[in-house]
Amino acid sequence: MNGRISFVIIVLFLVIVMSVAMIMLIKKDLDLKEVEAKKMAELQQQQQISQELGDKENYTHTSEYVENTAKNKLGLVNEDEIIYREK
């Protein structure tokens, strides 16, 4: 009889320990999924920024960019353009 009670107590103890360990693992899994979701959102944001920078880099290699920069920053104009200035 004592042997059976000891066996039941040991089995109950093991079930409790395993349940606590399983709960801790589930909590850790949920935390890691949350971190993963945040990192994926950050990755998408960084990819979008990278795409925008790539587009801007491509634009800086165009003649339109060179012309706009010459007009806006240096005040240069094409030969056939007329400049109107306010007094």
Secondary structure, 3 states (H helix, E strand, C coil): CHHHHHHHHHHHHHHHHHHHHHHHHHHHHHHHHHHHHHHHHHHHHHHHHHHHHHHHHHHHCCHHHHHHHHHHHHCCCCCCCCCCCCC
